[in-house]
Amino acid sequence: MVLAIFVISIIRGVVGVLTKGFADFVAPRQASSAKRDKIPLSGELKKDPVCGTYTSAATAVTKTIGKETLYFCSSDCRDKYVAGS
């Protein structure tokens, strides 16, 4: 009985090491694309002057007019603002 528990523990350890190695082999490919497409989850929010929604300053579409930078939720809102000015 003790021998069976010992053997099962060894097998579980070996399987765990192999699984971890496989995960490390596969994970870098997934992590690099995740880092490239990562959107910040925090930061300053700016109000879109056209539709009134709040958007992250880091991901917003911007338009600088004079010394003022305006933040838009999309290029459509930016284009509407520019057309109405």
C-alpha positions in Angstrom: 0.0 0.0 0.0 2.8 2.4 0.9 4.6 1.5 -2.2 1.5 2.2 -4.4 1.2 5.7 -2.8 4.9 6.4 -3.4 4.7 5.3 -7.1 1.5 7.4 -7.6 3.2 10.4 -6.1 6.3 10.0 -8.4 4.0 9.6 -11.5 2.0 12.7 -10.5 5.2 14.7 -10.1 6.6 13.6 -13.5 3.3 14.4 -15.2 3.2 17.8 -13.4 6.7 18.7 -14.7 5.9 17.6 -18.2 2.6 19.6 -18.2 4.4 22.7 -16.9 7.1 22.3 -19.6 4.5 22.0 -22.3 2.6 25.0 -21.0 5.8 27.1 -21.0 6.5 26.0 -24.5 3.1 27.1 -25.7 2.5 30.2 -23.5 5.1 32.6 -25.0 3.3 32.6 -28.3 0.1 33.5 -26.6 1.6 36.0 -24.3 3.4 38.0 -27.0 0.1 38.5 -28.9 -1.7 39.4 -25.7 0.9 42.0 -24.8 0.6 43.5 -28.3 -3.2 43.8 -28.1 -3.4 44.8 -24.5 -5.7 47.7 -23.7 -5.0 49.6 -20.5 -7.5 48.9 -17.8 -6.9 52.1 -15.9 -6.1 55.7 -16.6 -7.7 59.0 -17.2 -11.2 59.1 -18.8 -12.1 61.8 -21.3 -15.6 62.8 -22.4 -16.3 62.6 -26.2 -17.7 66.0 -27.2 -19.9 64.5 -29.8 -21.7 61.6 -28.2 -20.9 62.2 -24.6 -19.4 58.8 -23.8 -16.3 58.5 -21.6 -13.2 56.8 -23.2 -9.7 56.1 -22.0 -7.2 58.8 -22.9 -4.7 56.1 -23.8 -6.9 54.5 -26.4 -9.0 57.4 -27.6 -8.9 58.9 -31.1 -7.5 62.4 -30.7 -7.7 65.7 -32.6 -5.6 68.7 -31.7 -7.1 72.1 -32.4 -4.9 74.9 -31.5 -3.4 74.0 -28.1 -6.4 71.9 -27.1 -6.5 68.1 -27.5 -10.0 66.6 -27.9 -10.6 62.9 -27.2 -13.2 60.9 -29.2 -14.5 57.4 -28.8 -14.2 56.6 -32.5 -13.1 58.1 -35.8 -16.7 58.6 -36.7 -17.3 60.9 -33.8 -14.1 62.8 -34.6 -15.2 63.2 -38.2 -18.6 64.5 -37.2 -17.0 67.0 -34.9 -14.6 68.2 -37.6 -17.4 68.4 -40.2 -19.6 70.5 -37.7 -16.8 72.9 -36.9 
